[in-house]
Amino acid sequence: MTTELDYTDYVHTGPDTLAGRYLRRFWLPVYRSQDVLPGRAVPIEILNEKLTLYRGEDGEPHLVAWRCAHRGTQLSTGWVEGDAIRCRYHGWKYGPSGQCIEQPGESDSFAAKVSIESYPVCDYIGLVYAYLGEGEPPEFPRMPAFEGEQGVLSVGLPEIWPCNYYNRMDNDPAHPPFTHRVSTLRAGGTPRPVKILAAEETDYGFRVAVDRGRYYNHRFWPVILYHRNEGPRGGEQPKGKNTAGPGYDGTARRDRNLYYMPVNDEKMVCFTVDFVHVTGEAAERYKERRQEELAQGFEHLEEMAEEILAGRMTIEDMPTSLTTYQTFRIEDYVTIVGQGRIADRNAEHLGRIDKQNILSRQIWVRELKALAEGRPLKEWQIPWDASEMMVPESVMIGTD
């Protein structure tokens, strides 16, 4: 029986939870495309479910159950044959639909009676998307800002943090002057408070307007933070090197998606996709810089952040040799993971700067209650023209 408490639980996302059922109604990214090669299988965990992702020899991705239906061994330890996967224990073979198609030593009629779960998947803008819900999937949500030919599409390293996905979803644009105080000072900037002018629900999610250089915080419902940097004229860009991500120097327009996905209730993964509007020599320079910095990885930064959380060092002790972007990541990790693996939001005291957080939670409660009661859910639409996402002047000059 669904209770009022369930409507406010957008933290637990297993298949039997209300939030888990809701999230499974969307196409969601589950893996970075380049990390699963043709003819290979990998084990994944997403939304508290363990699954097997493999890419057929023709390059098409497929997603099926974690275990073989015979004796329950982990299916990803087997091998790919054509567009099928064979279990390493006794050789049972499954097609992309999950239907068992071969069982060495058994009659053909036995295989026809056995199948495992399978899910629709596709490659798109460098990520493998999956639909984990019941029935026919909805129309796939294309991202026009990332489909251009005049630019560079780049997918960052997956960031796996030991906290609930909503810790990062609940991050807001008011935190930089304090969370990123050290990195801002080191980059030659001056931290100053951010005024949150408005938070407004839209057809695609919601948008937040703040008073720093017409900055907008956009959320594509339910798990995407979208940000467009217009280059040197598109709002404030802190001084210093590599402030906004590996390889990016702030001199060209960049569209960025950050996908905050639950691995399980106490672990999340962030997938980052950038489309930088550079061509020719500028594109080659960007790709070279980005490759060099991504090659360094994140593990050493997260180890440093854990030292800070343990009290063995402070933010101020971070090496000055770190780029501003690397320092940003440590500062964010410390404050977000520092809330606890699952934050206790009942102990919070929200105020004026928390307009975004309040709105987001109201939307979650409304949608989860509608799902529980069998009422229609809002149909979210990502705009084809990014200009539709601009915040009106009346909102920008509004007051509290």
TORLUM-874481 format. One record per residue: x, y, z of N, C-alpha, C in turn. Coordinates in steps of 0.1 Angstrom, whole numbers, plus 5000, padded with zeros to 4 digits. Last residue first. Layout:
REM TORLUM-874481
XYZXYZXYZ
...
***
This chain:
REM TORLUM-874481
512953914955512453814964511053844969
512454034921513054044935512453924943
513554044886512554024897513254034911
515054044864515054164873514154154885
514553804853515853834857515953954866
511853814847512253724858513653764862
511854004827511054034839511453944850
513353874807513953984814513154014827
512953514808512553644804513153754813
515553284800514653334811514253474807
515553054773516053174779515053224790
514752834760515052814774515452944781
514452884733513252874741513452864756
516952864723516552994727515252994734
517252604715517752634729517352774733
514852424700515552544698515952594712
513652194709514552184698515452304696
513452114744513152204733514152184722
512151814756513351894755513251984743
509251764775509751784762511051874762
507351544796508451644794508951654780
504251514806505051464794506151574792
503151424838503551524829504451464818
500851154840502051214844502351324834
497451074851498451104840499651184846
497150844879496750964871497850994861
497650644897497250604884496750724876
498650704922497250704921496750674907
501350694917500750594927499250594926
501650904899501950764895501350664904
501051124915500151094904500450944899
503051104934501751084938500851054927
505251164917505151034924503751004929
504651424909504751314899504551184906
504651564934503551574925503451454915
507251514943506151474951504851464942
508851634922508951494925507751444933
508051904925507751834913507751684915
509051964950507551974948507251894935
511751934946511151834954509551844953
512152154929512452024924511751914933
511452374946510752344934510952204929
513552354966512152344969511252304957
515852394950515652264957514152244961
515452654940515552544931515252404938
515352804964514252804955514252684946
517252854984516952714981515652704972
517553104993518453064983518152924978
515653125014515453195001516353144990
515952795029515652945029515452995015
515552505049515652565037515252715037
517052305070516352425072516452515059
517051945075517452065068516552185072
516351705085517051785094517451925088
515251565064514351605074514951705084
517351485049516751605045515651655055
520151335052518951345061518251475058
521551165024521451285032520151285040
523350885022521950935020521651045029
526050935028525650855017524250875013
526651275036526351145040525951065028
527651515029526251515034525851385040
530051475017530051505031528651515037
529451464990529651334997529651355012
529351744988528251664984528351524991
531751854998530551915003529351815000
533751704984533751714999532451765004
533151734957533051604963532951614978
533652014954532251964952532151824959
536452014958535552094966534052044966
537251854937537551814951536551894960
536452004915535951864917536151824932
537952244917536552244918535952104922
540552134912540252184926538752194928
540252074885540551964895540152014909
539852334875538852234874539052124884
542252454881541052504888539952404887
544852204886544052304878542852344885
547352184911546052134905545452244897
549452304924549652254910548452204904
548852344949548552464940548852414926
547252094968548452134960548052244950
545252184996545352114983546552174975
544852305020546152225019546252165005
542352405020543452505018544752435016
540852185027540752235014541952325010
543051985048541952075046541952115031
543551655062544051775055542851865053
542351475078543751465078544451575069
539551455079540251555088541751555088
538151305061538651235073539351335083
537751485041536651445049537051375062
540451495031539851615037538651575046
540651235022541551275032541051405039
538751245002538551155013539451195025
540151414984538851454990538551375002
542251244976542551374984541251424991
540851054963541551014974541951134983
539851214942538851154952539651104964
542251264928541451374934540451324944
543051014920543851084930543151204936
540950944902541150874915541950944925
540551054878540051124889540351064903
542851094850541851034858541451114870
544651174831545151174845544151104854
543351174807544351064809544751064824
542151414806541351304810542251184813
544251574798543751594812542951474816
544751484772545851494781545251494796
542251524760542851394761543951384771
542051804760541151724768541651584770
544151894744544151934758543251834766
543251774719544551734725544651774740
540851894715540851754716542151704723
541652164712540752124722540851974725
543252144689543852194702543052144713
541352074670542451984673543152024686
539752304670539152174674540252074678
541452494660540952514674540352374679
541852404634542952394644542452414658
538452304628539852334623540952314634
536152434654536552364642537952384638
533852434681535152474675535452384663
531852414703531652464689532952524684
531552114720532252244720532252294705
529551934740529651974725530252114725
529951684764530151824760530151824745
528651494790528751504775528951654772
529151284817529251414812529451414797
527651094842528151094829528151244824
528050994875527751114867528451094853
526650764897527550784886527150914878
526450674932525850734920527050744909
525350484960526450514950525750574938
523350404976524450464983525650494973
521450284960520950394969522150464976
523250254929522350194940522050314949
523450444909523950304907523250214917
521550704895521750614906522350484902
523050974877522350844877522650764889
523051264863523251214876522451084878
524651394836523551304839523951244853
525151704822525551614833524451524837
525851844791524951764799525651694810
526752154775527152044784525951974791
528052334749526852284755527252164763
529952624745529952484748528552444754
531652864724530452814730530552664733
534952944735534052904725532752864732
536652994756536753084745535753054734
537052814778536052924779535953014767
538652604775539252724780538352844780
538752254781537952374777538452494783
540352044790540452084776539752214773
538051954815539251924808539251974794
536352244829536352104824537652084816
536452504836535152454833535252314828
539052604839538052624850536752544848
541752604827540852484828539852494839
543352874845543352764835542452654838
541853194851542653084854542552974844
538753354862540153354856540853224859
535453244855536553264864537853274857
533253414836534153294835535253324844
529953524834531253534841531953394839
528553544801528453534815529853534821
529453524773528253454778528253444793
531653614761530553714763529353644770
533353394758533753504766532753614769
530753134757532153184755532353314762
528353044766528453114753529753164749
527552744779528552854781528652924767
524752584791525352644779526252754783
523852294808524452424809525052464795
521652074824522152124812522652264814
521451784843521751934844522351974831
519051534844520051604836520251744840
516951374853518251354859519351434852
514351374842514451394856515951404861
514351714830513751614839513851474833
516951914828516051834819515651724828
517452224842517352084845516452014835
519652504841518552424835518652284839
520452804852520652664856519452594851
521953094839520753004840521252864843
523153424843523453274843522153204846
523653704839522553624832522853474831
525753764857525953764843524953684835
524253654884525653664879525753654864
521853614896522153754893523653764888
519953344882520753404893521253534888
517253124876517953254872518653304884
516552804866516852884877517653004872
514152584853515252674851515352764863
513052244847512952374854514152454851
511652074823512052044836511952174844
510452134799511552034799512051994813
508552324803508152194796509252094796
509252434837509152454823508652324816
509252614868509052494860508752524846
511652834881510452814873510352684866
513053044903513052904899511652884893
514953344906513753274904513953134900
517353454918516153544915514853464913
519653414942518753334934517553414931
522753574942521353584945520453504936
525753474957524953464945523453484949
528653644971527353574972526553584959
531853604957530853694961529453614961
535353574954534053504957533053614962
537253684928536753724941535453664944
540053524911538753584912538453624926
542453384908542453534907541153594908
542453124913542353164899542353314897
542453124941543653074934543653114919
539753204945540853284949542153254942
538452974935538253104929539353204933
539352774952539752764938539452894931
538352864977539752844975540152844960
535452864972536252984976537652974973
533552684965534652704956535452824959
531652704986532252574983533552594975
531252984983531652924996532352794993
530353054958531253154966531853094978
528752824949530152844945530952944953
525952784958527152734966528452784961
523852844942524152934953525452904960
522952654924523852764919524252864930
523052324939522452444935523452554931
522351974942523252074942522652204935
520551764939520151874948521151984949
521951574925520851634919520451764926
523751484945524251574934523151644926
521951354962522951454967523451544956
520751174945520051294948520951404955
522350944944522351034933521651174936
524250894975522950884967522950984955
527750824972526550884978525350864969
530550794962529850704973528750784980
530650834927530750884940530050804950
532150814896531450734906531650784920
532050954866532450994880531550914889
533350864835532250844844532850874858
535051114816535150994824533950984833
533051264789534051264800534151124807
532951294755532251234766533351214777
532351534730533351464739532651414751
532251664698531451594708532451514717
533051964683533551844688532651784700
531752114653532152114666532651984670
529552104632530552204633530952214648
527451934633528651884627529751984628
525251864662525851944652527151884646
524051744684524051674671524751754660
523551874707524751784707524851714693
521252014706522452094708523652004707
519251814704519751884692520951964694
518851524716519451644722520051724710
515851314718517051364712517551494718
514451074735514651224737515951264731
512350844719513650874724513851024724
509050784731509850834720511250874726
508950514755508450634749509450674738
508750154750509350274755508750394749
506049934760506749994749507450124754
506549764792505849804780506749864769
508349904819507449804813506849854800
511850024818510450014823509649904816
514250084810514149974819512749954824
516050164782514650184788514450064797
519250324779518350204780517050244786
522150434761520850464767520050334768
525450484761524450384759523250414767
526850784747526350704758525450594753
527450944725528550884732528150804745
524951014713525951114718526951064728
523850684717523450824714524450924721
522850354712523950444714523450584709
520250184730520750244718521950334722
517949924741519050014743519450074729
515349754758515749834747516949924750
516249444776515749584776516149654763
515349124789516149214780515449344780
515348844811514948974808515849044798
515348514795515748614806515348754802
513848194789514248334785514648414797
512847884777513647964787513948094781
511647724759510847744771511547844781
513447664739512347754736511547794748
515147484751515647614750514447714747
513647244749513847304762514247444761
513647174722512347224728512547284741
516147074717515847204712514547264718
517546914747516746914735516347054730
521046944757519546944759518846944746
523646974751523246854758521846844761
523647334751524347204748523947094757
521247524741521547454754522347324751
520147824725520947704724521347654738
518548034730518547984716519447854715
516548214751517548114751517448044737
515848554747515448414745516648324744
516748814748516748734761516348594759
516948944725515648944731515648874745
519548864716519249004721517949024728
519848524728519848624718519548764724
522048314746520848394746520948494735
523047984755523248094747521948174745
524947784778523647834773523847964766
527347684788527247724774525847764769
527847654814527447534806527047564792
529447894820529247784829528947654821
529348114804530648044805530547914813
526848174780527248164794528448074795
526948394752526948254757527448244771
524948614734525948594744525748454750
524548744700524148664711525248654722
525348834675524548924684524048854696
528248664675527348734667526648844675
528848594707528848524694527848584685
530648674736529648714726529948634713
530948494767531448554755530348584745
530748534803530748454791531348524779
530548714823531848634822531848544810
527948804823529048894816530348824815
526448634839526448614824527548694817
527148464867527148594861527448584846
524948174871526248244872526148374864
522548024873522648154880523948224880
522047804859522547784873522847914880
520147914838520447774841520847754856
519948184832518748114838518947974842
522648394842522148284833520948214840
522148734854522448594856521948504845
521348984845522648974852523048824851
519649034814519749004828521148974833
520749264788519949154793520249134808
521249474761521149464776520249354780
523449554734522249484740522349474755
524549754706524549714720523249644724
526249654676525049694682525049664697
528549554663528649684670527349734677
528549304654528149404644528249544650
528949154677530049164668529849274657
527249344703527349234693528549254684
528049424735527949474722528149364712
526249404766527249354757526949424743
525549414800525549494788526649434778
523549284824524649254815524549334802
522849424857522549374844523749344836
521449494888522649444881522249374868
519849774901519749644894521049614887
519850034911519749914921519549784914
520250194889518950194896518750064904
522749974877522050094876520650084882
525649804870524649824880524049964878
527049574847526749704851525749694862
529649384831528549384841528249534845
530049354796530449414808529249404818
531349194766530349204776530849274789
532249224731532549224745531349244754
531849274704532249144708532549124723
532949614705532249504698532749364702
533249744739533749724726532949614719
532449984760531949844757532249824742
533250244762533750144772533250004770
532050414745533350364741533950264751
529550474758529650384746531050324744
529150444793529750514782530050424770
525850364805527250334803527850424792
523250444807523650344817525150314816
520750704805522150654802522550554812
517250634799518350684808519750624803
513950704791515250654785516350714794
511650654818512450734809513550654803
510450494836509550534825510350624815
512150454857512150354847511150384835
511450654875512650674867512650574855
509150524887509050644879510150664870
510150304900509150284889509050404880
511750444918512350354909511450324897
509850574933510750654925511450574915
508550354945507850444937508750524928
510350034942510050164949509250254939
511149804930509949794937509549924945
513649864918512449834909511149834916
515150134937515049994932513749974925
515650394946515250374932515250234927
515350634971515450494968514850464955
514650914967516050864970516250724966
512251014968512851014955514250964956
509851014988511050934987511450924973
507451144990508651224992509951144991
505650944986505651054977506851144978
505850785009506450734996506550844986
504350905028505750915029506450875016
501750835022502150975019503650985019
501950505008501650595018502150735014
500650224991501450344990501050445001
500849885000500050005000500950125000
***
